[in-house]
Amino acid sequence: ASGLLTAALGLPLWLNIHSYAYFFIIQFVAGAAQSTGWPSVVAVIGHWFGKGNRGFIMGIWNAHTSVGNILGSAIAGIWVQPQNWGWAFVVPGAIITGVGFLVLLFLPVDPESVGCLSPRHRDEDAQATDDERRVLVSNADKQLGRTTSLQSNADSDSESLPVSSEKPALSFLQALKIPGVIEFSLCLFFAKFVPYIFLYWLPFYIHDNKVGGKVISSHRAADLSTLFDVGGVAGGIVAGIISDRGGTRGLTCVAMLLISVPLLWVFNAYGSENMTVYIALLVINGFFVNGPYALITTAVSADLGNHEVLMGNEHAQATVAAIIDGTGSIGAALGPLITGIGLRKSKNWLLIIMICMGASVIAALLLIRVCIREIRRLRARFS
């Protein structure tokens, strides 16, 4: 559906359609179709890989988002001319549709579907305190009609077992009660706010600001902007590795978010000195800005979808991923919109950079409670 709707955006070239309503409706429906993809794929990857190296594995896997941004811009850019712009939508749409059929035919959703054993999902670094765990399990018992006590659940084997049909998917409110879901959802709102401003507005920023005293052409600016995504690929992988080693997803995100704040200012203030400095700062900022965003939408979502309070109910993975990524998508929509409004009134790029810096600080502050839990757990481990 997503591929066909993308292709439909190019049809007005040949059908002579000049209606805002047409584009609005197609865009809206396409967005709804595309929004179903991320929660599903996070759940599938979560089924296949245990928590031990999940950050590293998902960091590598998540590189496809940046690679897709780069290839999508390149493929669509081939046909961006007034006489054949429709192909810029039809060709990517056809590619999406073809890949969709391949996924439908060949993607096994979990190990059990192809006769493999499920990975062990031990949550040794649980983010929930004992009190939180007791309250959540008690609520789950009441809502799902369980009669087993918390003590018997704690004594049961912690290794994940194949999910039986008797365990229903969690409701929206039940998923919100999982420790960390609300914090990481709100954090992603602001963490995704910044990279999407760069995704949509970075070529314009590069074109409007001279580098080494020279104006960068629009085509060259578009090429340079992809370096931000190159840094993002590395940032997502490194964030996953670090968080795997210490079991500190929250602390890793906060550290990268706070480091990105002064780097954004340095990029705006000194990036125009020469091209070498500009390229280096583009990659470095992409590394720290995209790292937390990549980690939260992948490994964190999978971790929370397999939280120990769920007692092996892996049906929560897609629900948790949908809540977290859906909240982040609101920020991803508002960021470029606010940027456009701000630039229309006053073409002050410093103001936009300051907004990005503020969003990163707020995102970090929203994870304070998660970081406190992780610090306490680290102290207990090494004491």
C-alpha positions in Angstrom: 0.0 0.0 0.0 2.8 2.4 0.9 4.5 1.8 -2.5 1.3 2.2 -4.5 0.4 5.4 -2.7 3.9 6.8 -3.2 3.6 6.1 -6.9 0.1 7.8 -6.9 1.8 11.1 -6.0 3.4 11.1 -9.4 0.3 10.3 -11.4 -1.0 13.9 -11.6 1.8 14.7 -14.1 0.0 12.4 -16.7 -3.5 12.7 -15.4 -3.4 16.5 -15.3 -4.5 16.6 -11.7 -4.1 20.0 -10.0 -5.9 19.6 -6.7 -4.5 20.2 -3.2 -7.1 17.8 -1.9 -5.7 15.0 -4.0 -2.2 15.4 -2.6 -3.5 15.9 0.9 -5.5 12.7 0.9 -2.8 10.6 -0.7 -0.2 11.9 1.7 -2.4 11.3 4.7 -3.3 7.7 3.7 0.3 7.0 2.8 1.5 8.2 6.2 -1.0 5.9 7.9 0.2 3.0 5.8 3.9 3.7 6.4 3.3 4.0 10.2 2.5 0.3 10.5 5.9 -0.7 9.2 8.3 0.3 12.0 6.5 -1.3 15.0 6.2 -4.5 13.0 9.8 -4.8 12.0 11.1 -3.9 15.5 9.0 -6.7 16.9 10.3 -9.1 14.3 14.0 -8.2 15.0 13.2 -8.4 18.7 11.9 -12.0 18.3 15.1 -13.1 16.6 17.8 -11.6 18.8 18.3 -11.7 22.6 19.1 -8.7 24.7 22.8 -9.4 25.1 23.9 -7.9 21.7 20.7 -6.3 20.7 22.0 -2.8 20.7 24.9 -3.6 18.4 22.8 -5.8 16.0 19.9 -3.3 15.8 22.4 -0.5 15.4 23.7 -2.2 12.3 20.2 -3.0 11.1 19.0 0.5 11.7 21.6 1.8 9.2 19.0 1.1 6.6 17.2 4.2 7.5 20.1 6.5 6.7 21.0 4.5 3.6 17.4 4.8 2.5 17.5 8.5 3.0 20.6 8.7 0.8 19.4 6.4 -1.9 15.9 7.9 -1.9 17.2 11.4 -2.5 19.5 10.2 -5.2 16.9 8.1 -7.0 14.2 10.7 -6.9 16.7 13.5 -7.8 17.3 11.8 -11.2 13.9 12.8 -12.4 13.4 16.1 -10.7 12.7 18.2 -13.8 9.4 19.9 -14.7 8.7 17.7 -17.7 9.1 14.3 -15.9 8.9 14.9 -12.1 6.2 12.2 -11.8 8.8 9.5 -12.2 10.5 10.8 -8.9 7.5 9.2 -7.1 6.6 6.3 -9.4 10.0 4.7 -9.5 10.6 4.8 -5.7 7.0 3.6 -5.3 7.6 0.6 -7.6 10.8 -0.3 -5.7 8.9 -0.1 -2.3 6.1 -2.3 -3.7 8.5 -4.9 -5.0 10.4 -5.1 -1.7 7.1 -5.4 0.1 6.3 -8.6 -1.9 9.7 -10.0 -1.1 9.2 -9.4 2.6 5.7 -10.9 2.4 7.0 -14.1 0.8 10.3 -14.7 2.5 10.5 -13.0 6.0 10.0 -15.4 8.9 8.4 -13.4 11.7 10.0 -15.4 14.5 12.4 -18.4 15.0 9.6 -20.8 15.8 8.0 -20.3 12.4 11.0 -21.9 10.8 11.7 -24.5 13.4 14.4 -22.6 15.3 14.7 -22.0 19.1 13.8 -18.7 20.4 16.7 -16.6 21.8 16.9 -16.1 25.6 15.4 -12.8 26.7 17.0 -12.5 30.2 16.4 -9.1 31.6 19.3 -9.0 33.9 19.5 -5.3 33.8 15.8 -4.6 34.4 15.0 -0.9 34.5 12.1 -1.4 36.9 12.5 -1.2 40.6 11.0 -4.0 42.8 8.2 -1.7 43.8 7.3 -0.8 40.3 7.5 -4.4 39.2 5.1 -5.5 42.0 2.5 -2.8 41.1 2.7 -3.6 37.4 2.4 -7.3 37.8 -0.5 -6.9 40.2 -2.3 -4.7 37.6 -1.6 -7.2 34.9 -3.0 -10.0 37.0 -6.3 -8.2 37.6 -6.7 -7.1 34.0 -5.8 -10.4 32.3 -7.5 -12.6 34.9 -4.3 -14.3 36.2 -4.5 -16.0 39.5 -0.8 -16.7 40.0 1.0 -14.7 42.6 4.0 -12.4 42.1 6.2 -14.8 44.0 5.4 -17.7 41.8 6.1 -15.5 38.8 9.4 -14.5 40.2 10.4 -18.1 40.9 9.5 -19.2 37.4 12.1 -19.7 34.7 13.1 -16.3 33.3 14.0 -17.7 29.9 11.6 -16.6 27.2 9.4 -19.3 25.9 7.3 -19.4 22.8 4.3 -17.1 23.3 1.1 -19.1 23.6 -2.2 -18.1 22.0 -3.6 -17.6 25.6 -1.5 -14.5 26.1 -3.3 -11.6 24.5 -1.6 -8.5 23.2 -1.4 -5.6 25.7 -3.7 -2.7 25.5 -2.4 0.9 25.0 -2.8 1.7 28.7 -1.1 -1.5 29.8 1.9 -0.8 27.6 2.2 2.7 29.1 2.6 1.2 32.5 5.8 -0.6 31.5 8.7 1.2 33.3 10.5 3.5 30.8 7.9 3.6 28.0 6.6 7.1 28.9 10.1 8.5 29.5 11.6 7.2 26.3 8.5 8.1 24.3 8.7 11.8 25.4 12.4 11.8 25.0 12.1 10.5 21.4 9.6 13.4 20.6 12.5 15.8 21.1 15.3 13.5 20.0 13.6 12.9 16.6 12.7 16.6 16.4 16.3 17.6 15.7 17.4 15.0 13.0 14.3 15.6 11.0 15.0 19.3 10.9 18.4 18.4 9.4 16.9 15.8 7.1 14.6 18.4 5.4 16.4 21.7 5.9 20.1 20.9 5.9 20.5 21.4 2.1 19.0 24.8 2.4 21.2 25.7 5.4 24.3 24.6 3.5 23.2 26.6 0.4 22.4 29.8 2.4 25.7 29.8 4.4 29.0 30.3 2.6 31.8 27.8 3.2 35.3 29.2 2.9 33.7 32.4 1.4 32.1 30.5 -1.4 28.4 29.8 -2.0 27.5 26.1 -2.3 25.3 25.2 -5.2 21.9 23.5 -4.4 23.1 20.3 -6.0 26.3 20.3 -4.1 24.5 21.2 -0.9 22.2 18.2 -1.3 25.2 15.9 -1.7 27.0 17.3 1.3 23.8 16.9 3.5 24.1 13.1 3.1 27.2 13.2 5.3 25.0 13.9 8.2 23.3 10.5 7.6 26.8 8.8 7.2 27.6 10.0 10.8 24.2 8.8 11.9 25.0 5.3 10.8 28.1 5.2 12.9 26.3 6.8 15.8 23.6 4.3 15.9 26.0 1.4 15.9 28.4 2.8 18.6 25.4 3.8 20.8 24.2 0.2 20.6 27.6 -1.3 21.4 28.1 1.0 24.5 24.6 0.4 25.8 25.1 -3.4 25.4 28.3 -3.4 27.4 26.9 -1.6 30.4 23.2 -2.2 30.0 22.7 1.5 30.1 20.4 2.6 27.3 19.3 5.7 29.1 22.7 6.9 30.2 24.1 6.4 26.6 21.3 8.5 25.1 21.7 11.3 27.7 25.4 11.4 27.1 25.1 11.7 23.4 22.3 14.2 23.6 24.2 16.5 25.9 27.4 16.2 23.8 25.4 17.2 20.7 24.4 20.5 22.2 27.8 22.3 22.1 28.6 20.5 18.8 25.6 22.1 17.1 26.8 25.5 18.2 30.3 24.8 17.0 28.9 23.7 13.6 27.0 26.9 13.1 29.8 29.2 14.4 32.9 27.6 12.9 31.7 25.2 10.2 32.0 27.8 7.5 35.8 28.2 7.9 36.7 25.7 5.3 35.3 22.7 3.6 37.3 20.1 5.5 36.1 21.5 8.9 32.5 21.6 7.5 32.5 18.0 6.4 34.0 16.8 9.7 31.4 18.7 11.7 28.6 17.4 9.6 29.7 13.8 10.2 30.3 14.4 13.9 27.0 16.1 14.5 25.2 13.3 12.6 26.9 10.8 14.9 25.7 12.4 18.2 22.3 13.7 17.0 21.2 10.4 15.3 22.7 8.0 17.9 20.1 8.4 20.6 17.2 8.5 18.0 18.5 5.2 16.5 19.0 3.5 19.8 15.5 4.4 21.2 13.6 3.4 18.1 15.3 0.0 17.9 17.0 -1.6 21.0 15.1 0.4 23.6 11.7 -0.4 22.0 12.6 -4.1 21.8 13.9 -4.2 25.4 10.7 -2.6 26.8 8.6 -4.9 24.6 10.3 -7.8 26.4 10.3 -6.3 29.9 10.2 -8.8 32.7 6.9 -7.5 34.0 5.3 -8.9 30.9 6.2 -12.4 32.0 7.1 -13.6 28.5 4.2 -12.0 26.7 6.1 -10.9 23.5 2.8 -9.6 22.0 3.7 -6.3 23.6 6.7 -5.6 21.3 4.8 -4.0 18.4 2.5 -2.0 20.8 5.5 -0.6 22.7 7.3 0.2 19.5 4.2 1.9 18.1 3.8 4.1 21.2 7.5 5.2 21.3 7.9 5.7 17.5 4.5 7.3 17.1 5.3 9.9 19.8 8.6 10.5 18.1 6.9 10.9 14.7 4.9 13.9 16.1 8.2 15.6 16.9 9.6 14.6 13.5 6.6 16.4 11.9 6.7 19.5 14.1 10.4 20.1 13.8 10.5 20.8 10.1 7.2 22.7 10.3 8.5 25.0 13.0 11.7 25.6 11.1 9.8 26.6 8.0 7.6 29.0 9.9 10.6 30.5 11.7 12.6 31.0 8.4 9.6 32.5 6.7 9.4 35.3 9.3 13.1 35.8 9.7 15.8 33.9 7.9 17.8 33.5 11.1 19.5 30.1 11.1 21.1 30.7 14.5 17.6 30.7 16.0 16.9 27.3 14.4 20.2 25.9 15.8 19.3 27.2 19.2 15.9 25.5 19.0 17.7 22.2 18.1 20.0 22.7 21.1 17.1 23.3 23.4 15.2 20.2 22.1 18.3 18.0 22.8 18.6 19.3 26.4 14.9 18.7 27.0 15.2 15.1 25.6 18.1 14.5 28.0 16.2 15.8 31.0 13.3 13.5 30.3 15.5 10.5 30.9 16.6 11.6 34.4 14.5 9.0 36.2 15.7 6.2 33.9 19.3 7.3 34.4 18.8 7.2 38.2 17.6 3.6 38.0 20.5 2.7 35.8 23.1 4.3 38.1 21.6 2.5 41.2 21.8 -0.7 39.3 25.4 -0.1 38.3 26.3 0.7 42.0 24.6 -2.5 43.2 26.5 -4.5 40.5 29.9 -3.2 41.5 29.4 -2.9 45.2 
